[in-house]
Amino acid sequence: MLDRELVAQAAAGNPEAQRALYDAHVDRVYRLAFRLAGDEDLARDFTQDAFIRAFGKLGEFRGESAFSTWLHTIAVSVSLNGLRKVRRIRGREVEMESAELLGTTPRRADPDLRDRLYAAIDALPTGYRTVFVMHDVEGFTHEEIGEALGIQTGTSKAQLFRARARLRELLADFAGAWSA
């Protein structure tokens, strides 16, 4: 059954249609939320919130774009808003490990590439990170990204270019290890 038919039935309150829409899209929404959040628990929460919000707004879906694009727009919005809230809360917390290190000199070890890559991605400005994850990790086209985020296709391309350039800068010290 086509998404448009499922959406119409789900909007009318058909639980089977809602389940079919959920099953068809949950994996990709979760992957997107996970890539933006970097945390499994947050990704699950954001995925659930995205579907709750989407099912609550099914009557507003006009069908001008694919249902998946509309749903991913909601998922990105939910994830980014959730991350802002989490960062605001976590910014006030102090880890127990940090308290134990007070008055000592912590040892510094070179992190491996994977950890550095994740940290570098997290350090990108929100717009760059969102476009980078959607395009390079999840495989969205620039047109889909533009539609989902409400930006021009050219803006998406420019942000991806800048995100990649910033990642190259942040990971430049690893370049020699890979080129040898």
Buried (B, 14 or more C-beta within 10 A) or exposed (E): EEBEEBBBBBBEEEEEBBEBBBEBBBEBBBBBBBBBBBBEEBBBBBBBBBBEBBBEEBEEBEEEBEBBBBBBBBBBBBBBEBBEEBEEEEEEEEEEEEEEEEEEEEEEEEEEEEEBBEEBBEEBEEBBBBBBBBBBBBEBEBEBBBBBBEBEBEBBBBBBEBBBEBBEEBBEEBEEEEEE
